[in-house]
């Protein structure tokens, strides 16, 4: 009897997530308004430049940002690696010093 009750309980627990997934989700209606202007075009107009020139400047700044981020990540990784390696060297020295009897 206990085995039958346990199997029914297990069946109920297994089927509960499946029943929860069958509910329908509602989606929000997206706006159909066209965008006025692209932000880069607005910046170019404000600075009196062409959109192509502003795009080149934007691309250069994005590249500079990516290089800076990569450089900072590499420095952090190198420091972490050095500290971790030093920790293992100290641990190895402690375990290597074994005095021989005699």
Secondary structure, DSSP 8 states (H G I E B T S, - for coil): -HHHHHHHHHHHHHHHHHHHTTS------------S--HHHHHHHHHT--HHHHHHHHHHHHHHHHHHHHHHHHHHHHHHHHHHHHHHHHHHHHHH------
